[in-house]
């Protein structure tokens, strides 16, 4: 089976955007992706977006842009058999620290459930699956380098063995993220699996990767 990348969404310190659609927003000196109007990014409002932890918010933004870049409209009411594979070097460490700090400050008797639910690395992927109606496999994977290329290979194996016809794969680090949609469909192909894997190998420099994907798009 020939596997192809059909869309990509990205968030860096300087901006966010889509590659196949050739669309992006620059943040400016004082801005971040969280200052971009949500209706610019999401086709459907995200319930309780402000209450999500940072990793979940950044992941949802990148996933939304990746799906839109591939021409796919998803929502909680319209389920799609799409899987998602994510990675990151810190996992849920920031949420774990916030939860334990809150637990200690409350005399080790009370802690907020809204903090507890993000103490798993896969929590952000779960939030994405809920909002976008993704019913395929959900995996958080970690290799020695926590590389996006490794997550992409896991996604490729899920498509190849028939677990799902399309699988998202990506990485979130702080306020940076990059997600791709992989499938066997060539209708909106951005590049091949091999070309994407070559770009994603190495340091997680989102801006440099975006430039390479733009060149691959031709």
Buried (B, 14 or more C-beta within 10 A) or exposed (E): EEBBBBBBBBBBEBBBBBBBBEEBBEBEEEEEBBEBEEEEBBEBEBEEBEEBBBBBBBBBBBBBBBBBBBBBEBEEEEBBBBBBBBBBBBBBEBBBEBBBEBBEEEEEEEBEEEBBBBBBBBBBBBBBBEBBBBEBBBBBBBEEBBBBBBBBBBBBEBBBEEBBBBBBBBBBBBBBBBBBBBBBBEEBBBBBBEBBBBBBEEEBEBEEBBEBBBEBBE
